[in-house]
Amino acid sequence: MGDANDLDRIENALKVFRATVGRPTMIVLDSHIGYGSPNKQDTSAAHGEPLGDDEIRLTKRAYGWPEDAKFLVPDGVPQHFAAGIGARGAKAHAAWNDLLAGYRAQYPALATEMDQIQRRELPEGWDKNLPVYPADAKGLAGRDASGAVLNVLAQNIPWFLGGSADLGPSNKTTLKFAGAGDVQAATPGGKNLHFGIREFAMGAILNGLSLTKLRPFGATFFIFSDYARPAMRLSALMELPTIYVFTHDAMGDGEDGPTHQPIEHLASLRAMPGLVTLRPGDANEVVEGFRYVMKLRHEPAVFALSRQNLPTIDRTRYASAAGVAKGAYVLGDAAGGKPEVILIATGSELTLAVGAHEALTAEGIRSRVVSMPSWDIFEHQTQEYRDSVLPPEVTARVAIEQGSTFGWERYVGTKGRVIGMQTFGASAPLKALEEKFGFEPKRVAAVAKELLGRK
């Protein structure tokens, strides 16, 4: 606040801004915090604490305002706004409605799309042609399955777009179908965004795009989610359905070593309120994960995806990957559905649990495999469903995940065990790392038998 000269300078700066094209304008304003307060103006107290009744009276006196009036709206103010802003707004609103009605008449299909965008709805057939992967021992990397899904979704949903923080080829997030193109000045209708090596800015841009009701995704290595975290927290706080695709999710990075091997990241993102975190166990779980996430309207989602191939589970022998929509589901079970021990796993460790399950079954030990790609989704299911997956009476439980063990006690209980990471990783070939840290089916089976008191 200031005198007439200050107002003239501000108006002049705004005129310069309006007249400037081709480059941004920075306007720097000096201000006084707590302006008018005789004892607290320009002090930290005016920022961090209330002025107090006495100081408020003195400040009102400085303004020439009635000192004891509270929430005073002087006579004439409502009438002034109604005649000015209200009248202009009503006129503009009517003009907009007329323009929109004409647009609907001329472009009905595009008008329908605009309505769907504003309501965060999906167009009819948005999930057509999503891949279904047959059983394959060699399998497919989570990032490759994700890339295939993204390219289908971007063709089915005109307002779906995204990119990577300079890691598109590694994240497998580049949209390559005919007409996808890049978002550039000459091609504003492109689908691929190149964010550069700036993960926080990427997350902030995703939030901005989501606020316009577009459906954006952004990608980088999982370890670099640390840089994006403040923007991700705002995604959750603002209830924006942004999508984060994080690849290279664990020790599958091998020789890249602990600088690129996420350990504590899953636990920390699972702790963030309002954020849906998924770590799919095979290609079909990736597909079903996206099928679930695309329907979200108020929650951001994170995919933690593998760099290395994951065997594609035989769904004729094991349960459908559609169970991902429940957060956790019974993948394989003991005969009669009466397990002695439950093996819970996510991501690349899901096949370890399956291998241990088959070994235990061959020995006559009744085991159940639970795939748990998302704690958050699972926690939103009914207690009846959660108990059907993890029966309370079965206390022999083993969780397997190449990440921090923090938090897993809620699912394994005091009598269960977690095969996870207590340290950072190491630089070595994947197989050597799996042996060093105990991520092998025989170790899972051995721990299960220990819990059951079997040799």
NORURNOR-V904490 format. One record per backbone hydrogen bond with DSSP energy under -1.0 kcal/mol. CO is the residue of the C=O (numbers start at 1). NH is the residue of the N-H. Records with the same first field share a line. If there is no record, write none. Layout:
CO=NH, NH
This chain:
3=7
4=8
5=9
6=10
7=11
8=12
9=13
10=14
11=15
12=16
13=17
14=18
15=19
16=20
32=35
33=42
34=37
37=41
40=43
44=47, 48
45=49
52=56
53=57
54=58
55=59
56=60
57=61
58=62
59=63
60=65
74=77
76=80
77=81
78=82
79=83
80=84
81=86
84=88
85=89
86=90
87=91
88=92
89=93
90=94
91=95
92=96
93=97
94=98
95=99
96=100
97=101
98=102
99=103
100=104
101=105
102=106
103=107
107=111
108=112
109=113
110=114
111=115
112=116
113=117
114=118
115=119
116=121
117=120
123=126
125=128
127=130
136=312
140=310
141=145
142=146
143=147
144=148
145=149
146=150
147=151
148=152
149=153
150=154
152=156
153=157
157=160
159=215
161=217
162=193
163=219
164=166, 195
167=171
168=172, 173
177=180
180=191
181=191, 192
182=184
187=184, 190
191=162
192=183
196=198
198=202
199=203
200=204
201=205
202=206
203=207
204=208
205=209
206=210
207=211
208=212
209=214
210=213
215=161
216=243
217=163
218=245
219=165
220=247
221=224
222=225
223=226
224=227
225=229
228=232
229=233
230=234
231=235
232=236
233=237
234=238
235=240
240=242
242=301
243=218
244=303
245=220
246=305
247=222
250=253
251=254
253=256
254=257
257=260
263=404
264=268
265=269
266=270
267=271
269=272
272=275
276=302
278=304
279=347
282=286
283=287
284=288
285=289
286=290
287=291
288=292
289=293
290=294
292=295
293=296
300=276
301=244
302=278
303=246
305=249
306=143
310=140
312=136
314=317, 318
320=323
321=324
322=325
323=326
324=327
327=374
329=371
331=319
332=369
334=337
341=368
342=398
343=370
344=400
345=372
346=349
347=350
349=353
350=354
351=355
352=356
353=357
354=358
355=359
356=360
357=361
358=362
360=365
361=364
366=340, 341
368=343
369=331, 332
370=345
371=329
373=279
374=378
375=379
378=381
382=386
383=387
384=388
385=389
386=390
391=394
393=395
395=397
396=342
397=417
398=344
399=419
400=346
401=403
403=421
405=408
407=410
408=411, 412
409=413
417=399
419=401
429=433
430=434
431=435
432=436
433=437
434=439
438=440
440=444
441=445
442=446
443=447
444=448
445=449
446=450
447=451
448=452
449=454
450=453
